[in-house]
Amino acid sequence: MSLRPTLPPVLKLSTLAVLAGLAACSPPTEPAAASAASAASGNASGAASGAAGPGAAASAPPVGITTVRAQVRDLPVLITATGSVAPLSNVDVRPQITSLITKVHVKEGQFVKTGDLLFTLDPRADEANVAKARAQLARDEAALTDAQRQLKRSQELLAQNFISQGALDTNQTNVQSQTAAVALDKAALDAAKLGLSYTRISAPGAGRLGAINVFAGSSVQANVTTLVSLTQLDPIAVAFSLPQRYLADALAALKDGGAAVSVTPPESASTPKATAPAGLLAAAPASAASGGRREGGGGGSAGGRPPAPPPVPALEGRLKFVDNAVDPTSGTVKAKAVFSNAAGKLWPGAFVNVAMTASVIKGAVVIPLAAIIQGPRGTLVYAVNDGKAVPRPVQVLYAQGEDAAVSGLKPGERIVLDGRQNVRPGGNVVERAREGGAGASGAGKGGRPGGASGGSNGKGAPAA
């Protein structure tokens, strides 16, 4: 018989009372309430997902934008290249005889005209040759005159039968010989005069002189010593290379007087930075170094530096030459344009930026390049229709500067320019005034040169 410990009845009743109190204080589980909360959360998430769908753009607040109208105009197709200025003529002036320089009539860098006297050589030997040739001519002319008198007398005597026919023929031969001698003397005189003219060196054309390499008393050698170089500056040429694909357009333009070509110096493409001498900046007062402003307005640029000069305007010329062969290594053909250079803005050997009108797109639909968006589904713009943004797929035919010729738009359509990064398909838009009063075809403040891809915030506008 096993013995187990037993609790007293009073202790059992106390334990049961405590357990009953604890059960009354614990919260009851409500599965029905939990399932109701889960259903409400599902409905809220469904509503939110519905709001983010296509209807969200229509219900969103309107986006402030600026617009431009698509224009119809002729857009030139420009070819850009880097060219070098080349004179139409560049002559090295050399003497044609060996002699001494007696006088220099010009200065370095002087502009001269055709025929202006440049140098004088020692003429004494040539002057003596001219005098000798003239004396020889005078002697032979006197002998010819005497021979002609003898011939006339012989003819009269022959008519009276005082002389023979042979004597007359002899006198006739003397006249012919003296006539030939006179002709020879005249040629010798012309040669002597030509040699004398070589002592006066004149400008073969109009242009600007370079450095003078000789002085009075210098000995020069015929066709060897370079006295000075003469370069024609007006008109002047610019040589550049054309891509092979534009060869047909260039040849066709030559028949109509040459295509229009414009050039600008490379330094005018961007604003040059003015740099003041270091000593000047060190001695400048603090107010000038910190801004250069003076009382009464007209503050200077930073650091007391003078403002940069304005860019040089482009010079206009015409295409005048296209080479007869294409360079097989580069696929280009050499070309040359001629420009009027009375002001001397183009200098031989300088590099310039060349822009040539290869052809013209007639009746092109032109919009600002900044209005075009590169989306994941292609190139598009936003047109405004009844206060809503409508995506329009477009194809860029040609881009030039801030303009682009496109297809897929109708003339006169209003295209979103500024604020396009915040526009969504079908969204409400409100037009605001543009700052700066830019033209209808120019890029707006929000545009970037070379085209725009999406918005500035990096999100980009979705394609239709």
C-alpha positions in Angstrom: 0.0 0.0 0.0 1.6 3.2 -1.3 1.4 6.4 0.5 0.8 9.8 -1.5 0.7 13.2 0.1 -2.7 14.9 0.2 -3.6 18.6 0.4 -5.9 19.7 3.1 -9.4 20.7 1.8 -9.0 24.3 2.8 -5.9 24.7 0.7 -7.6 23.1 -2.4 -10.4 25.6 -2.2 -8.0 28.6 -2.0 -6.1 27.4 -5.1 -9.3 27.1 -7.1 -10.3 30.6 -6.1 -7.0 32.2 -7.3 -7.2 30.4 -10.7 -10.7 31.6 -11.2 -9.7 35.3 -10.6 -6.8 35.1 -13.0 -9.1 33.8 -15.7 -11.5 36.6 -15.2 -8.8 39.3 -15.6 -7.2 38.1 -18.9 -8.7 39.8 -22.2 -10.8 37.6 -24.4 -9.5 36.7 -28.0 -11.7 38.1 -30.8 -10.9 36.4 -34.2 -13.8 38.2 -35.8 -12.3 41.6 -35.0 -8.9 40.6 -36.4 -10.4 39.4 -39.6 -12.3 42.7 -39.9 -9.1 44.8 -39.5 -7.4 42.7 -42.2 -10.2 43.3 -44.6 -10.1 47.1 -44.0 -6.4 47.2 -44.6 -6.9 45.3 -47.9 -9.5 47.8 -49.0 -7.3 50.8 -48.2 -4.4 49.3 -50.2 -6.6 48.7 -53.1 -7.9 52.2 -53.1 -4.3 53.5 -53.0 -3.3 51.4 -55.9 -6.2 52.6 -57.9 -5.3 56.2 -57.2 -1.8 55.6 -58.6 -3.1 54.3 -61.9 -4.0 56.3 -65.0 -6.6 58.4 -63.2 -4.1 59.8 -60.8 -2.6 62.2 -63.4 -6.0 63.7 -64.2 -6.8 64.2 -60.5 -3.4 65.6 -59.6 -2.9 69.4 -59.3 -2.1 71.2 -62.6 1.6 71.6 -63.5 2.9 75.1 -64.4 4.5 75.1 -67.9 5.5 77.3 -70.7 4.8 76.5 -74.3 6.0 77.3 -77.8 4.3 76.8 -81.1 5.7 74.5 -83.8 6.7 76.7 -86.7 7.1 76.0 -90.4 10.1 77.5 -92.0 13.2 76.6 -94.1 16.0 75.2 -92.0 19.5 75.2 -93.5 21.7 72.1 -93.1 25.0 73.3 -91.8 28.4 71.5 -92.1 30.8 72.5 -89.4 34.6 72.1 -89.6 37.9 73.6 -88.6 39.7 75.4 -91.4 42.8 77.5 -91.9 43.1 80.9 -93.5 45.1 80.8 -96.7 46.0 83.8 -98.9 45.0 83.7 -102.5 48.6 84.7 -103.4 51.8 84.8 -101.4 54.9 85.9 -103.3 58.6 85.8 -102.2 60.1 88.8 -103.9 63.6 88.0 -105.2 66.0 90.0 -107.5 66.5 88.9 -111.1 70.1 90.1 -111.2 73.1 90.0 -108.9 73.7 93.4 -107.6 73.8 95.7 -104.5 70.8 97.2 -102.7 71.0 101.0 -103.0 67.7 102.0 -101.4 64.7 100.4 -99.6 61.5 102.3 -100.3 59.1 100.4 -98.0 58.7 99.4 -94.4 57.9 96.1 -92.8 54.2 95.4 -92.6 53.3 98.1 -95.1 50.3 97.7 -97.4 51.3 98.2 -101.0 49.5 98.3 -104.4 50.5 96.8 -107.7 53.5 98.6 -109.1 54.6 100.3 -106.0 58.4 100.6 -105.9 60.0 98.4 -103.2 63.8 98.3 -103.8 66.4 99.9 -106.0 69.5 98.0 -107.0 72.8 99.5 -108.3 71.9 100.6 -111.9 75.3 101.8 -113.1 76.3 98.8 -115.1 72.9 98.4 -116.7 72.8 102.1 -117.6 76.1 101.8 -119.3 74.9 98.8 -121.3 71.8 100.8 -122.4 74.0 103.7 -123.5 76.3 101.3 -125.5 73.3 99.7 -127.2 71.9 103.1 -128.2 75.2 104.2 -129.7 75.5 101.0 -131.7 72.0 101.6 -132.9 72.8 105.1 -133.9 75.8 104.0 -135.9 74.0 101.3 -137.8 71.1 103.6 -138.5 73.6 106.1 -140.1 75.1 103.3 -142.2 71.7 102.3 -143.3 70.9 105.8 -144.4 74.1 105.9 -146.4 73.4 102.5 -148.0 69.9 103.7 -149.0 71.4 106.8 -150.7 74.0 104.7 -152.6 71.2 102.4 -153.8 69.1 105.3 -155.0 72.1 106.7 -156.9 72.9 103.4 -158.4 69.4 103.1 -159.7 69.7 106.4 -161.5 73.0 105.5 -163.0 71.7 102.2 -164.2 68.9 103.9 -165.9 71.5 106.0 -167.8 73.7 102.8 -168.5 76.6 104.2 -166.5 76.9 101.1 -164.2 76.1 97.5 -164.5 73.3 95.6 -162.9 75.8 93.8 -160.6 76.8 97.1 -159.0 73.1 97.9 -158.3 72.6 94.4 -156.7 75.6 95.1 -154.5 74.1 98.3 -153.2 70.8 96.6 -152.7 72.5 93.9 -150.5 74.2 96.6 -148.4 70.9 98.2 -147.7 69.3 94.9 -146.6 72.4 94.1 -144.4 72.2 97.5 -142.7 68.5 97.1 -142.1 69.1 93.8 -140.3 71.9 95.4 -138.3 69.6 98.2 -137.1 66.9 95.6 -136.1 69.6 93.7 -134.2 70.7 96.9 -132.4 67.1 97.6 -131.4 66.8 94.2 -129.9 70.0 94.7 -128.0 68.8 98.0 -126.7 65.5 96.4 -125.5 67.6 93.8 -123.7 69.7 96.4 -122.0 66.6 98.3 -121.0 65.2 95.1 -119.5 68.3 94.6 -117.5 68.1 98.1 -116.3 64.4 97.6 -115.2 65.5 94.8 -113.0 67.3 97.4 -110.8 63.8 98.7 -109.8 61.9 96.0 -107.9 58.2 96.8 -107.8 55.2 95.1 -106.1 53.8 92.3 -108.3 50.4 92.7 -106.6 48.5 94.3 -103.8 48.9 93.1 -100.3 50.9 93.4 -97.1 54.7 93.1 -96.8 56.3 90.8 -94.3 59.8 91.1 -92.8 62.4 92.8 -94.9 65.6 90.7 -95.0 68.0 93.2 -96.7 69.1 96.8 -96.2 70.8 99.4 -98.3 74.3 98.1 -99.2 73.3 94.4 -99.0 74.6 92.2 -101.8 71.9 90.1 -103.4 72.1 87.1 -105.7 69.8 86.7 -108.7 66.8 84.4 -108.0 68.3 83.3 -104.7 68.0 86.1 -102.1 64.5 86.7 -100.7 64.0 90.4 -100.2 60.5 90.4 -98.7 57.3 88.4 -98.9 54.1 89.9 -100.2 50.8 88.4 -99.1 47.4 89.2 -100.5 44.8 89.8 -97.7 41.8 91.1 -99.5 40.1 88.9 -100.7 41.3 85.9 -98.7 40.5 82.2 -98.7 39.7 79.6 -96.0 40.7 76.0 -96.7 38.8 73.2 -95.0 37.6 69.6 -95.6 34.1 68.4 -96.4 32.7 65.0 -95.6 32.3 62.8 -98.7 28.5 62.6 -98.2 28.2 66.3 -98.9 30.2 66.3 -102.1 27.2 66.3 -104.4 25.6 69.2 -102.6 28.9 71.2 -102.7 29.4 70.6 -106.4 25.8 71.6 -107.1 26.3 74.8 -105.1 29.4 75.7 -107.1 27.2 76.1 -110.2 25.0 78.7 -108.5 27.9 80.9 -107.4 29.0 78.8 -104.4 27.3 77.8 -101.2 27.2 80.3 -98.3 30.1 79.8 -95.8 30.6 81.6 -92.5 33.7 81.6 -90.3 34.5 82.7 -86.8 37.8 82.6 -84.9 37.9 79.8 -82.3 38.4 82.3 -79.4 35.0 83.8 -80.1 33.1 80.6 -79.6 33.4 81.0 -75.8 33.8 84.1 -73.7 37.6 84.7 -73.2 38.7 85.1 -69.6 40.6 88.4 -68.9 43.6 88.0 -66.7 45.1 90.9 -64.9 48.9 91.0 -64.1 49.8 89.6 -60.7 51.4 92.9 -59.6 48.3 94.8 -60.5 46.1 92.5 -58.4 48.6 92.7 -55.5 48.5 96.5 -55.5 44.7 96.8 -55.9 42.7 97.9 -52.9 40.6 95.3 -51.0 37.4 96.7 -52.4 38.5 96.3 -56.0 39.9 92.8 -55.4 36.6 91.8 -53.8 34.4 92.9 -56.5 35.7 96.0 -58.2 32.6 98.0 -57.6 32.7 101.8 -57.4 30.2 104.1 -55.9 27.7 105.4 -58.5 27.1 102.0 -60.1 29.0 100.1 -62.7 30.6 97.3 -60.7 33.5 95.5 -62.4 34.1 91.8 -62.7 35.5 89.7 -60.0 39.1 90.4 -59.0 39.1 93.9 -60.5 39.4 92.4 -64.0 38.1 94.2 -67.1 35.0 92.7 -68.7 35.6 90.3 -71.5 35.3 91.7 -75.1 32.3 90.7 -77.1 32.6 87.7 -79.5 33.7 88.4 -83.0 30.8 88.3 -85.5 30.9 85.7 -88.2 32.2 86.6 -91.6 30.3 85.5 -94.7 31.8 84.2 -97.9 31.2 81.8 -100.8 32.5 78.3 -101.7 34.7 78.7 -104.7 36.7 75.5 -105.0 36.2 71.7 -104.4 39.1 69.4 -105.1 39.0 66.8 -107.9 39.6 63.8 -105.6 38.4 62.4 -102.3 41.1 61.6 -99.7 40.7 57.8 -99.2 42.3 57.9 -95.8 39.9 60.4 -94.2 36.8 60.2 -96.6 36.9 64.0 -97.0 37.4 66.3 -100.0 39.4 69.6 -99.8 37.4 72.8 -100.3 38.1 76.5 -100.3 35.9 79.5 -99.7 36.7 83.2 -100.5 35.9 86.1 -98.1 36.1 89.8 -98.4 38.7 90.9 -95.9 38.9 94.7 -96.1 38.9 95.0 -92.3 41.7 92.5 -92.0 39.9 90.2 -89.5 41.2 87.1 -91.2 44.9 86.5 -91.0 46.9 83.9 -93.0 47.6 80.7 -91.1 45.0 81.3 -88.4 42.5 78.5 -87.5 38.8 79.3 -87.8 35.5 77.6 -87.2 33.8 77.0 -90.6 30.0 76.5 -91.1 28.8 75.9 -94.6 25.1 75.6 -95.8 25.1 72.3 -97.6 21.3 72.3 -98.3 18.0 73.7 -97.1 15.1 71.7 -95.7 12.1 73.4 -97.2 8.9 73.8 -95.1 10.3 72.0 -92.1 8.3 71.9 -88.8 10.7 73.5 -86.3 10.6 73.3 -82.5 13.1 74.0 -79.8 15.5 71.1 -79.3 15.1 71.5 -75.5 11.4 70.5 -75.8 12.3 67.0 -77.1 12.3 64.2 -74.5 14.2 60.9 -74.9 11.8 58.4 -73.3 12.1 54.6 -72.9 9.8 54.1 -75.9 11.5 56.7 -78.2 11.6 60.4 -78.8 8.5 62.4 -77.9 7.2 65.9 -77.0 4.2 67.0 -75.0 1.5 68.9 -76.8 -1.2 70.9 -74.9 -4.8 70.1 -75.8 -7.7 71.4 -73.7 -5.4 72.0 -70.7 -4.0 68.5 -70.7 -0.6 67.2 -71.7 -0.7 64.8 -74.7 2.5 62.9 -75.6 3.3 63.0 -79.3 6.0 60.7 -80.7 8.3 62.6 -83.1 11.3 61.9 -85.3 14.2 64.4 -85.4 15.1 65.0 -89.0 17.9 67.5 -88.3 19.1 69.5 -85.3 20.9 72.9 -85.5 21.8 74.9 -82.5 18.7 75.3 -80.4 16.3 74.2 -83.1 15.3 70.9 -84.5 13.3 69.9 -87.6 10.9 67.1 -86.7 8.1 65.0 -88.2 5.0 63.9 -86.3 3.7 67.4 -85.4 1.3 69.8 -87.1 2.3 73.4 -87.6 1.0 75.7 -84.8 0.7 73.0 -82.2 1.5 74.2 -78.7 4.5 72.2 -77.3 5.6 72.1 -73.6 9.0 73.6 -73.1 9.7 74.6 -69.4 8.3 72.3 -66.8 8.2 69.2 -69.0 10.0 67.2 -66.4 7.0 67.3 -64.2 4.4 66.6 -66.8 2.7 63.2 -67.1 0.5 61.9 -70.0 -3.0 63.2 -69.6 -2.1 65.4 -66.7 -3.5 68.9 -66.2 -1.2 71.8 -67.1 -1.5 75.5 -66.7 0.5 77.9 -68.8 2.6 80.6 -67.3 4.5 83.5 -68.8 8.0 82.8 -70.0 10.9 84.7 -68.5 13.1 86.7 -70.8 10.6 86.9 -73.7 12.3 84.2 -75.7 11.0 83.6 -79.2 8.7 80.8 -80.3 11.5 78.7 -81.7 14.2 79.3 -79.1 15.1 77.1 -76.2 13.5 78.2 -72.9 15.1 78.6 -69.5 14.6 75.0 -68.6 16.1 73.7 -71.8 19.7 72.5 -72.3 21.7 72.8 -75.5 22.0 69.7 -77.4 18.6 68.3 -76.5 16.8 67.3 -73.3 16.3 63.8 -71.9 13.6 63.6 -69.3 13.4 66.1 -66.5 16.1 67.8 -64.5 15.1 65.8 -61.5 16.3 62.6 -63.1 12.8 60.9 -63.2 12.0 61.6 -66.9 8.6 61.7 -68.4 7.1 58.3 -69.3 6.5 57.5 -72.9 2.9 57.1 -74.2 
